[in-house]
Amino acid sequence: MAKTSKNIIDEARSTIPELSVEEARKMIEASQAVVIDVRESDEWRQGHLPQAIPIPRGFLELRIEEKVPDRKRPIILHCASGLRSLLAARALREMGYENVYNMAGGFNAWKNAGLPWVAERQFTQEEITRYSRHFLIPEVGEKGQAKLLDSKVLLVGAGALGSPSGLYLAAAGVGTIGIVDFDVVDLSNLQRQIIHTTDRVGMLKTESAQKSINAINPGVKVIRHDVRLTSENVMQVIADYDVIINCSDNFPTRYLVNDACVFARKPLVDGAIFQFEGNATVFYPAKGGPCYRCLYPEPPPPGMAPSCAEAGVLGVLPGLIGSIQALEAIKLILGAGKPLIGWMVYFNTLGDRDFVRILRLRRDPKCPVCGDHPTQTELIDYEAFCAGVNFGANGSSQPAHT
Amino acid sequence: MPVQIRVPTPLRRFTGGADVVTAEGSSLREVLDDLERKHPGLRERLLDENGELRRFVNIYINGDDVRFLDNLSSKVKDGDDISIVPAIAGGR
């Protein structure tokens, strides 16, 4: 005689033990059972148990052995209301899994009981296509892309380093990009500042960068900070960001941003360029790494270190360094791989064998800002500091050599 | 004992434009002395009037910052790779 769905469900109920959500919770918390969510992937994305492994019902028999090789291990199955998982449990029984339980009431009952659950980000069709190459990388995937979309990165400067960095972060789907710059686009910028265009000469750099970023990715929220960073405003400007990228072109700003990031315990992705040379590293004392002050306790006296405006820079070079800065920011956001904390990548692009070097950087326990006993616990006057004005024990200013 | 010294762009005017030069010595101090004999003017850019390493220049022996080794007394051996890395500010 043909069976009705009711017959099948009743039969399953008589053979598969059921757990209430509270009983399931206790087993899960005691790490006694593995939880398999047999719902479809779109249901999973809308919310699921934090510990659950997703295997849609249709794939259950095909994938269970890979996820749970031990057939004695207790398994709790659930779906939305507890019926699909009840029927699915029979299949596992048939495969020899001895301790299979069904969670009565499924995810809905779990949620209604106020137990913890998490939701995957809902991607739009446009996002699924746009980030499809990211979804394929294990280190990114949907989870990583969601992190990128939720992240906030601040570019200090929309110039040579800020251009490639900003473009790649926008393309990667960093959800919020802040840009600090008070300058306007100049024709002489365009040899290297690829975020700007010829028809935008005279426009504020933040406005021009915003146009380019949104032309690549309209989903990115751009926050413009049309200000000169100072000791008075820097803490407020950086407050909301997860990662700060230093794309500035002068020592006072470099020391200012460094100190602010140390105080705010935020990672600072540093990069600097000079003609055919450049370097990049991540300053993150909160994670045990050095800060800019550990490296260079004092700036060179004015005149001893010419800027790009004085010494020039090859247009491609900031493309290289700025891209590394974007890459490091993305690694930090994803928690993927090993960020360049305590390591400097150093390019001598005119060379061959020493085209690139890796240098070990160390946190200085005597650092005045991030050391074990800091002597400077608030922001100072960085223009004066970099002009060689005496700052206590640091003030061994040198005569300028040109 | 010859060691290789990698010279950053801003200091290459002291080395006739060379990005790699060689010098001899058994400590970093001796190497810098030899470097000064071969390329006068270079040492002053690296050391202050007290003969200490300037605070905006770092020197690495085989990738390790000498401030965390023995500073100018750090030992060097044949074939060591020395990098001079000054603070640079450029970004625009």
Interface residues (C-beta under 8 A of the other chain):
Chain A: G157 G159 A160 L161 G162 N189 Q193 N246 C247 S248 D249 N250 F251 R254 G271 A272 I273 F274 Q275 F276 E277 N279 L295 Y296 P297 E298 P299 P300 M304 A305 P306 S307 C308 A309 A311 V313 P318 M344 Y346 N348 L350 G351 D354 R357 I358 L359 R360 L361 R362 D364 N394 S396 Q398 H401
Chain B: R6 P8 T9 P10 D19 V20 E44 R45 D48 R54 R55 F56 N58 Y60 G63 D64 D65 R67 F68 S83 V85 P86 A87 I88 A89 G90 G91 R92
